[in-house]
Amino acid sequence: MRRKKRRLVLGDELKLLDITLASLMSSGLVFDISQNNKDGVLGSANTQGFPGITFEGTDNSVITCGDIGSVKTFIIWFKPTGIAGADILLHFQDAADVFWVSAGTLTSTNLPGAPKFYVDGVEDATDVVAAKWQMMAITNATVMPSITTDIGRLAASSNCIGVLAGVLAFSKRLTATEIQNIYNTTKHKYSPKV
């Protein structure tokens, strides 16, 4: 009998965080399947929004992950409710460092180095549209600080409104080709919306 070899998926050895947000557990946790034990703790306002978690824009609508390590690439699938406000995708709490959507534009604030942005696998794309699943990524040559990491929240006035899913963090700055490959291999989870 032949044994199947486990195929190494891109970045498995470099993956710091892999939260499939559709697997919301009644215990209030979402599980990190990267085997790095970085499970996220949900705020009291989060609800299931298949295939992800709905964020209502309140201070209790958050996933807190703690220190996820030396991040150089962060990827998340996001379906914003609207694009008029500020939707915080990621906040590193040891500083005012954020990765967010501001009035329909993917951007960052206070991150060290020269971050690169991707929308749906396209390098230097920053346009985000409402009510559509999009994969957003940020890569940086400099490590992004992550002593305490919140997904979906910065402060009471700047929180995510929409559905988040497929959160990935890597210790390597992924190339444009690697980002495109992740997009191509994960977009089926969000079809026919993509």
N, C-alpha and C positions, 0 to 999 in steps of 0.2 A: 504494500500500500504506500502510495506516495504522500509525503507530507507537504503541505503548502508552506512556502517560505513567506514570512511576514515581509511585506514590502515597506521599506522605509519611506514614510511620507515626508515631503519637503519640510525641513526644519525641525523634525521631531527631536533631534538631539540638541537643538537650540531653543526649543519652545519653553517659555517661562509660564505661560498661562493659556489655557484653552477651555473657555466656558461656553458650553452650548446652552444658551439661555432658555431654550424651549424645554429643558429638563428641570423646570421649577419643581422643587420638592415641598411638601406640606410643612416641612421642618423650617422653612424660611431660608434654605440654602440653595445655591446653585453650585454644581460640582465642577471642579477643574479636572479635566480628563487628560492633562499633560503629565500626570503622575508627579507633580511638584507640590501637591497639597496646598493649593492656593484657592480653596473654596471661597466663594463670595457669600456675604451675609446680606439678605434683602432688607430694604426698609419696609415699613408697615404699609406703605401706599402702593407698592408694586403689585401688578396683576398679570395673569397669563395673557399674552397677546400673540398667539401662535403665528409664526414659529419662534417667537421671542418673548420678551418681558415688556409690558407697557409701563411707560414712565409718564406720570401725570403732571410733572412740573412743580411738585411740592418738595419740601425739604426732607420728607420721609420717603421719597421715591428715589432710591439709590441702591447700588450694590457696592459694599465696602469690601475690598480685597486685602488690605494691609500691604506689606512690602512684597511686591511681586518680582523684585530683583532688578538687574541692570538692563533696562529696556532700551532697545535701539529701533524697534519696529513695533507699531501697534496697529491692529486691524480690527474693524468692527463693521457689522451690517446694521444699517439704520434706515428706518422708515419714518421720517419726520411728519408730524401732524400738519404743521405749517412751516413757513420759512421767514416769517416777519421778525421773530425774536432771536434770542440766543439759546441754542441747545448745547449744553455741555456734554460731551461724549466721555471725557476723561479728565480727572483732576488729580494731580500729584500734590497731596496736602502739605508736604514739607516746604513748599513754596507756592507762589501763585501761578503755577505752571498748568496750563490747560490746553486741551485739544478740543475744538468746538466748531459748531456751525453758527455763523453770525449773519443773519439776514440773507440766507441762501448761499453763503460762501464758507467753504471749509478753511479753517485758519488755526493758528495757535498763538498763545500769549506767554511770554517769558521763558519759552523753552530755550536751552542753550544750543549753540551751534547753528546750523543752517538746515532746518527741517525741510523735507520734500513731501508733497502731498499727492495723493492718488484718489480718484473717484472711479469706481468700476474698473480698476486695473489700469487706468490711463494716467501716466505720469504728468505732473504739473496741472492736472485738472482740479478745480476747486468749486465748480458750480454744483449746487445741491438743489433738488426739486422736492416739493411736498408730495406726500401720499404715494411714494414710490420707494421700493427697496433699493438701496445703493450700498456698495461696499466702499468704505472710506479707510484710508491708510495714511499713516505718517511714519517716515523713516528719518533717522538722524545719525550722523557719525558720532555725535556726543551722546553719552548715556543720559536718558531722561530720568530724573530723580523719582523714586517711587517708595518712599518711606511709608506713606499711607496713600493708597490709591482708591479713589471713589469713581465709579462708573455712573454717569448720568446726573451728577450733582456738583455744584460749586458752592452756592449759597442760596438762601431762600429766594432771591430774586433772579437767579441764573441757573435754572434747572432744565433738564431735557424733557421735551414733550413729544412723545412718539413711541415707537417700538424699537428696541435694541436686541440684537442677536449675534451669535458667532463671534465672540470676543477672542482675539489672539494677541499674544505679546511674544516677541522674540528678542534674544540677546544679541542678535546680529542685525546690521542694517541690510535688509533684503534689497536685492536689485529690482529694477523695473520688470525684468522677465519673471522673477520669482513672485512678485506681487500680481502680475498678470496671470500666472499659473494658478495662484490661490483663488483669484477671482473666477477663472474658468472652471476650476474643480469644485467650487462651492455655490455658484450661482443657481444650480438646479434646485437647491433647497428653497429658493425664494421665487421660483417660476410658478405661474406665468408672469409674475410681477416684474421680472428682470428682462 
